[in-house]
Amino acid sequence: MRQNPILEKIEAEQIRVPGQFEVGDTVRVHNKIKEGNRERVQMFEGVVMKIQNGGLRKTFTVRKISNGIGVEKTWPFSSPFVDQVDVIRCGKVRRAKLNYLRKLSGKAAKVKEVI
């Protein structure tokens, strides 16, 4: 189903891409955080679990293990709070969504690296 052409034009102007990455890549997301009148950048490093939708509503989910507990965060691609996304490792996967990683732990939860 197509959207209104006027809405498509407005969305096309607002779309921005924080970096080139795919599902399975290990990335470091630079996230802007406002605390009162100060602003700082906090980093979140983990594996890209999934990339959803398209256009202005496109989102990506990153998972990491922190103190033995799995933590997942989802950001919109066009979010002003995502400063940049650095790719640490390129992963070799055969799935679009890596939900099976939630059940795994330790070395089994690692994604093979593309060499």
C-alpha positions as CSV (number, residue, x, y, z in Angstrom):
1,M,0.0,0.0,0.0
2,R,1.5,3.3,-1.1
3,Q,1.4,6.4,1.0
4,N,0.3,9.9,0.0
5,P,3.0,11.4,-2.3
6,I,3.2,14.5,-0.1
7,L,4.0,12.4,3.0
8,E,6.6,10.4,1.0
9,K,8.3,13.7,0.0
10,I,8.4,15.0,3.6
11,E,9.7,11.6,5.0
12,A,12.4,11.5,2.3
13,E,13.8,14.8,3.5
14,Q,14.0,13.6,7.2
15,I,15.6,10.2,6.6
16,R,19.2,10.0,7.7
17,V,21.5,6.9,8.0
18,P,23.8,6.8,11.0
19,G,26.1,4.2,9.4
20,Q,26.4,1.2,7.0
21,F,25.8,-2.1,8.9
22,E,23.9,-5.3,8.5
23,V,22.3,-7.9,10.8
24,G,24.9,-9.9,12.6
25,D,27.5,-7.1,12.8
26,T,29.0,-6.1,16.1
27,V,28.5,-2.3,16.4
28,R,29.1,0.5,18.8
29,V,26.2,2.9,19.0
30,H,27.0,6.5,20.2
31,N,23.8,7.5,22.0
32,K,23.2,11.1,23.1
33,I,21.8,11.5,26.6
34,K,20.4,14.7,28.1
35,E,20.7,15.0,31.9
36,G,19.2,18.3,33.0
37,N,21.0,21.0,31.0
38,R,24.0,18.8,30.1
39,E,24.4,16.5,27.2
40,R,26.7,13.5,27.0
41,V,27.4,10.6,24.6
42,Q,27.0,7.0,26.0
43,M,28.2,4.0,24.0
44,F,26.3,0.7,23.6
45,E,28.2,-2.1,22.0
46,G,26.6,-5.3,20.9
47,V,25.3,-7.5,18.0
48,V,22.7,-6.2,15.6
49,M,19.7,-8.6,16.1
50,K,17.3,-7.2,13.5
51,I,16.5,-4.3,11.2
52,Q,12.8,-3.6,10.8
53,N,10.5,-1.7,8.5
54,G,11.7,0.9,6.0
55,G,11.7,4.6,5.4
56,L,11.3,7.0,8.3
57,R,10.1,4.2,10.7
58,K,13.1,2.0,10.1
59,T,14.6,0.6,13.4
60,F,17.5,-1.6,14.5
61,T,17.9,-3.6,17.6
62,V,21.3,-4.2,19.3
63,R,21.9,-6.9,22.0
64,K,24.7,-7.2,24.5
65,I,25.4,-9.2,27.7
66,S,25.9,-7.0,30.7
67,N,26.8,-8.8,34.0
68,G,25.3,-12.0,32.8
69,I,22.0,-10.5,31.7
70,G,21.0,-9.9,28.1
71,V,20.2,-6.2,27.3
72,E,18.5,-5.2,24.0
73,K,17.9,-1.6,22.8
74,T,16.0,-0.5,19.8
75,W,16.7,2.8,18.0
76,P,15.1,4.4,15.0
77,F,17.6,5.0,12.1
78,S,16.5,8.6,11.8
79,S,16.7,9.4,15.6
80,P,18.5,12.6,16.5
81,F,19.8,10.8,19.7
82,V,21.9,8.4,17.6
83,D,25.1,10.3,17.0
84,Q,26.9,7.6,15.0
85,V,27.2,3.8,14.6
86,D,30.7,2.2,14.3
87,V,31.1,-1.3,12.9
88,I,33.5,-3.3,15.1
89,R,33.1,-6.7,13.4
90,C,31.2,-7.9,10.3
91,G,29.2,-11.0,11.1
92,K,28.3,-13.9,8.8
93,V,24.7,-14.9,9.3
94,R,22.0,-16.5,7.2
95,R,19.0,-15.0,8.9
96,A,17.3,-11.6,8.8
97,K,16.4,-11.7,12.5
98,L,18.7,-13.4,15.1
99,N,16.1,-14.2,17.8
100,Y,17.8,-17.5,18.5
101,L,20.7,-15.7,20.2
102,R,18.4,-15.0,23.1
103,K,18.5,-18.7,24.1
104,L,22.3,-19.1,23.8
105,S,25.0,-18.1,26.2
106,G,28.8,-17.9,26.3
107,K,30.8,-18.8,23.2
108,A,27.7,-20.3,21.5
109,A,26.1,-16.8,21.4
110,K,28.9,-15.5,19.2
111,V,28.4,-14.7,15.5
112,K,31.1,-15.9,13.0
113,E,33.2,-13.1,11.6
114,V,33.5,-12.4,7.8
115,I,37.1,-12.6,6.8
